[in-house]
Amino acid sequence: MAQIVSAKGSIVIPAKIRNKFCIKPGKRVEVIEDDNKIYVVPLPDDTIEAGYGMFKSKQSVMEILKEGREEDKKREEELLSLGTDEDERKRKNCAG
């Protein structure tokens, strides 16, 4: 369906398409450019609800965060021990 673009850059989405995708006045849509095409994608009214279950995991968020923090702590300890070893080597080289 060909549409005419207004002076402000607006187009009319035909009623049949608006009804099919529940696009009502005030509904948010995303305009996406891909190569030589433009897509108009209706956004969900509740983005949190729309994303529910997107990332399935047997672990809770708290467990995942705890593991991540433990890994960070181990890396920090490793880096600190490497720095200490390097400092000791420098002192030995300067002393002898």
C-alpha positions as a printed Julia matrix, in Angstrom:
96×3 Matrix{Float64}:
  0.0     0.0    0.0
  1.55    3.23  -1.11
  1.36    6.18   1.29
  2.2     9.84   0.92
  4.64   11.33   3.41
  3.49   14.6    4.99
  5.62   17.73   5.34
  6.42   16.63   8.92
  7.47   13.15   7.75
  4.29   11.41   8.93
  2.5     8.6    7.14
 -0.92    7.06   7.69
 -0.94    3.4    8.73
 -4.02    1.88   7.09
 -6.86    0.96   9.49
 -6.67   -2.74   8.55
 -3.02   -2.9    9.63
 -3.6    -0.74  12.76
 -6.4    -3.07  13.85
 -4.4    -6.22  13.15
 -1.5    -5.0   15.32
 -3.63   -3.14  17.92
 -2.03    0.2   17.08
 -4.17    2.87  18.7
 -3.49    6.61  19.19
 -0.6     7.04  21.62
  0.8     3.55  20.95
  4.6     3.5   20.74
  6.26    2.06  17.64
  9.88    1.61  16.73
 11.15    2.67  13.32
 14.01    0.46  12.14
 16.23    1.02   9.12
 17.73   -2.07   7.48
 19.62   -1.67   4.22
 17.1     0.02   1.89
 14.03   -0.84   3.96
 12.19    0.82   6.83
 10.23   -1.23   9.36
  7.6     0.06  11.78
  7.38   -2.3   14.76
  4.7    -1.88  17.46
  6.23   -1.88  20.94
  4.58   -3.78  23.8
  2.6    -1.69  26.28
  4.5    -3.26  29.17
  8.1    -3.98  28.22
  8.77   -5.81  31.5
  5.85   -8.17  30.95
  6.85   -8.69  27.31
 10.35   -9.79  28.36
  9.15  -12.18  31.08
 10.64  -15.63  30.57
 13.0   -14.43  27.84
 16.05  -15.74  29.69
 15.28  -19.15  31.09
 17.6   -20.28  33.87
 17.39  -22.82  36.65
 19.26  -20.39  38.9
 17.72  -17.38  40.6
 19.04  -13.92  39.8
 20.54  -13.73  43.29
 22.49  -16.97  42.72
 23.81  -15.7   39.39
 24.87  -12.38  40.96
 26.54  -14.17  43.87
 28.56  -16.37  41.48
 29.6   -13.34  39.48
 30.77  -11.52  42.6
 32.74  -14.56  43.75
 34.47  -14.76  40.35
 35.28  -11.04  40.51
 36.74  -11.44  43.99
 38.97  -14.34  42.83
 40.23  -12.27  39.87
 40.98   -9.31  42.13
 42.91  -11.53  44.54
 44.89  -13.01  41.65
 45.73   -9.55  40.31
 46.75   -8.34  43.74
 49.02  -11.35  44.26
 50.62  -10.77  40.85
 51.28   -7.16  41.77
 52.87   -8.2   45.07
 55.15  -10.72  43.32
 56.21   -8.06  40.83
 57.01   -5.61  43.64
 59.13   -8.23  45.41
 61.08   -8.95  42.21
 61.79   -5.26  41.72
 63.08   -4.93  45.3
 65.36   -7.96  44.87
 66.76   -6.57  41.61
 67.45   -3.2   43.22
 69.08   -4.74  46.3
 71.38   -7.15  44.61
